[in-house]
Each structure stands twice: as C-alpha cells, then as structure tokens.
Amino acid sequence: MATVCGLLLAERGVSSRMWSVFGDQIEAMRGARENRRYLPGIKLPPLMSFTSDARQAFDGAGLIVSAVPCQFIQSVWQRLAPDAPRNALIVSVSKGIENETLRRPTQIIAEVLGDGPYAALSGPTIAAELAKRLPATAVAAAPNVEIASLVQQTFSTKWFRIYTNTDVLGVELAGAMKNVIALAAGIIDGLKAGDNAKAALLSRGLVEITRLGAAMGAKRETFAGLAGLGDLVTTCISPLGRNRSAGEAIGKGQKLAEVIAATPSVIEGIPTAKSVVELARRHKVSMPITEAVHSVLFDGKDVIVALSELMSRDLKGEE
C-alpha cells in the first residue's frame, strides 16, 4: 500500500521518497523501478525515489504515509522518531489493533511522537487493483474535517475517489476487525460451505463489528460506509486478500504455522483476533464469530466444530 500511495501522489505530480526497515528491498526497488515482491509488472514513475536513510527520507516532508504492519508500528516509529519532523501530517494506512496495549495505529504513532496532525486512510483498497488504476473509493478520517479534506485532496485521482470522515475511532476499528471476519470468510470458502453461508457470515460479522465499535464510542453509520461494509465485502470476496486466503487454507486443513510461513507478508487478522476478543471482553460485547475464529487459530478448535457451534446457538431476533 505504501507503493500505491507513491503512485497516487505521482499521478498528482507530487514527488515522494520511500523508506523501509528492509534496506535490501528498497535498493531492489530503486534498481528495478518496480516492487517485484508485491506489485510485479508495475513500473514506478520518476517522481518516486527510494532511500534506506531515514533522515534523507524525511527531509522537507510535509506529509508522511505510515504503512507499517500494526504489531510493528511502535518499534519502527521509535527508530524513526529522532529524524521525524513534528509538524508533518502523518497518514496511516495500517489496519490492526496492537496486542499488548489494544491501541489503534494512529494512537501508537501519537504515543511515540506526541501530539500532531494524524489521519487514517482506509476502505476497500486492494493494492494490486489500485496499482492498475482500477476504479476505487476510500475514506480519509481525521479529528477535524480540515485535515481529512487535505488528505482527500492530496490522494484523489480520476479513478480513486476519497470521502472524508471525522470518526477516526470507527474507521480504524472497522479496518482492523474486518480482517478477522475475512479469515472466517476464507474458512467458509475452504470448507465449500456455499454463498448462503458467506452472505450470512458477512451480515452477522458486520453486526459484531458495529456492536463493538458503538460500545467503544464510534459512530454506527461509519460501519455501514466504506471503511466498514465496503472494506468487509472486498476483503471477504477478493482472491487477492491475504486474510481471506489464509482462512481458506485453514478451512482446507492447513495448520496456522504453515499458513503464516507460506505468506510473504503479514496476515493482520491473525494477531488482531487476539486484540478484538480482549476488547469484546472488556466492553462486555458478544462477538461469537470473532470468538470462533480465535478458537480455531489459537485453541486448536476444528473448523467444522466451530461452524456447527455457530449454527446451533440459541435462536433469537435479528435486532
């Protein structure tokens, strides 16, 4: 997603510099003018440059995109803090909830750097599709609409439409929790349980996400928007989604360790499941699908048993 943001900026005629903790990957991208690891075949324009020097990366920057996997945000930003400009707007595109502290991405960055302008850019944004300029939408969330509008204007193109939102809590919670439901959707696919089952899963999964978000103070309508329903649908149906694909492998009988080892990037829904279950416990919110995923991932529960238990719960009203 970091590479895609560079492509979006280049589309607007804005230059960018990309930095990574993995210096060898940055050097490979500089040499090939291509992100062969994640976006093979997409040529990177001259307006994008690459450096393994954090000070050089931040020099003169007015806007910084943070695309670090959630469980590593604190350690990476602690490393970057001495060189990070304190007046730059930081836009997080990470999706997850930190296990130890239950903090969201923008909260983690703020904890390291202190008060400053922060925003979250989220929604149904499969990176490979964006890199091909396929039409997509997203939401820019910030505590005030002026910052959200700045992100909107900076990244919008003729094929990428961004809406604004001031509910940062809801947008970040939705982006994190949908990955857990996507794991369940993949399990459904792996079991070949059918489209009816997946539709039920998405519908009831959205209920769970909304229920916890509202209990934590987020706006319910956020979860019916791009960061909620929109991202949930994309993540649960796309063959490119890491979380859905991981769930499918588990549904077919692969062990969790095997799935993680076979995936070159972080499967955010796996650690996020731990965080969401703990948040649900603290806020006394019922999340049976999320709890079932957690049991399959970490307690060794058989996927057929987990599905059967969900289907045999006490009958109740939809509301």
Secondary structure, 3 states (H helix, E strand, C coil): CHHHHHHHHHHCCCCEEECCCCHHHHHHHHHHCEECCCEEEEECCCCEEECCCHHHHHCCCCEEEECCCHHHHHHHHHHHHHHCCCCCEEEECCCCCCCCCCCCHHHHHHHHHCCCCEEEEECCCCHHHHHCCCCEEEEEECCCHHHHHHHHHHHCCCCEEEEEECCHHHHHHHHHHHHHHHHHHHHHHHHCCCHHHHHHHHHHHHHHHHHHHHHCCCCHHHHHCHHHHHHHHHHHHCCCCHHHHHHHHHHCCCCHHHHHHHCCCCCCHHHHHHHHHHHHHHCCCCCHHHHHHHHHHHCCCCHHHHHHHHHCCCCCCCC
